[in-house]
Amino acid sequence: MSHKHVHSHDHSHPDLKGKKLLLSILLNIGITLAQAIGGVVSGSLSLLSDALHNFSDVLSLVVSYIADRYSKKDASVTKTFGYKRAEIIAAFVNSATLIVVAIYLIYEAVIRFYNPQPIESGLVIWLAILGIVFNGFSVLLLYKDSKSNMNMRSAYLHLFTDMAASVAVLIGGLLMQFYQWYWVDSLLTVLIALYLLIMGYDLLKTSFKVLMLFTPDDLNLEVINKAVCKIPEIKNMHHIHIWQLNEQETHLEAHIDFYNDLTLSEFDAVLAKVEELLYHDFGINHVTIQPEHQKDDPKDIIVQD
């Protein structure tokens, strides 16, 4: 059996992710304390609810930060992949909490709709503005990394929801102060929660698929099999597994049946072709092949182990 892999070159600065998360944690701790104190002083239920929401997001950011630190640890004889999946686990946990928070927000919004709570405008509105500014800054910090990293995307969604919730508190407070539209706060909260449910479910589903070793959605085993079998020396490829270790590494292992009884050097030459094809055409950067010649075993693409 032979194994080869190609490392994609990432020119980003991985340590910067951890620093951004740490700064976001500190900012959110400040917001949580300010909103909790302000909610008690002003008697605002919505502000206390927002403070509780922010506190849950602080915990989520801490999970993301710990996962980011662990993902950089080296592999060892007892942990041969290191902690490369730590960020996927964090994304799964955080996306699950996103859904729980969204359901709780809808519950709170329904209660407020039937029992509207007037908001004392002054302190509450200023603290909502503070939440928008601090969370908005954190959202901007994580936006770029959220595009390519599930863990950062889960942290980003928590912070975006914080910012949106603060916007809801601000808009609701202003409209209640000037027009007595007490139902606006509930409506905005439900809209935010629905957005959070959609995004949280998508992230939960994506991270679950990675943890369960499912074939990535953008890869088709039959298409890959046909492409590999176009190489002249290859008779067929079977017993295929494709999975993601994390968002940077996609693995393929398979049995390849050859027309001729190749020497090791000849096999290495064909393997190089397979590796280049899989990497450049399908983005698969870790390839493990078991070579075979006239071996009596199942030749199906998928073989139940």
C-alpha angles and dihedrals in degrees: 000000000000130000129195134166140184120215115219112226112243112191094184122109106249094190089060090066091060092048091051091050092048092051090048090051092053092047092050093048087055092049093047093052093045093049094045092052091042092049092053093045095045097036090232114159092190092054092049089049090051090049090053090049090051091049091054088051091051087058090048091050090050089053090050092048093050091047091050091052094046093048089066094057116114124251119256140188090271095039105037094174093041112214097314092134095053092097092049090053090048091051090050093049094045094047089052090052089048089060092047091050091048092053090048091050091052090049091051092045093054091050091049092047091060093035106033115197117212113230122221098234108211108060094024095054093047092049090049089054089049089052092050093050097045096041091042089056091049091049090053090048093056100033098094095046091045089068094065107023127063094204092053090044091056090050090046092052092051091052093044089053090050090053092046091049090052089050088052091051091049096046092042091049094050094046092046091048096051104026106017090235094157094168093065093079091056094046094051091046092054092049091051091047093050091052089049092051092053095047094040093051092049091051092044091052093047095048091044090055091053093048091049092051093240118168109265112261093239094056125081115199094205093052091048091047093052092048093052093045090058087074103102098231094053121090097182144330119225144157089050127182123182123179143147120247088191136327093290101045127060116181132202127187123178147147115251121200113208127206092224136038097256128201118237092257091051090049091051090054092052091044090056089056091049091048094050092047094050094045100045099036101035108017093242107149103175117059128179117181131186107204119216138180121193091336116163103231136114111294098197120127089237118038120184106238 
